Amino acid sequence: MNSTFNNQQAYERAQKRVKEIKGFYAHLASYCLVIPVIIFVNLRFTPGFHWFWFSTLGWGLGLFFHWLGIFGFQLLGLGKDWEERKIREFMNQNNN
């Protein structure tokens, strides 16, 4: 019973992770498609002031934090594994 429950939990976590990764790549694709359009519009109609930098940097910063939330903390060793360890630790304390 416990093994089945752990397998189900692992499957649900994997599904959630895949959904998060797909969301990040959709965010990245939309950034790569929209920013060139914004740059074109800016340079075509108001070439005297380069306002596209504001959207490029702002959206890029949001994309960076999205990346950091999905991949970055794992690279730094600060992933969600610590949450799992703490949950197991508390569950073991309650069982004892």
ABEGO torsion letter per residue (X at the ends): XAAAAAAAAAAAAAAAAAAAAAAAAAAAAAAAAAAAAAAAAAAAABAABBAAAAAAAAAAAAAAAAAAAAAAAAAAGABAAAAAAAAAAAAAAAAX
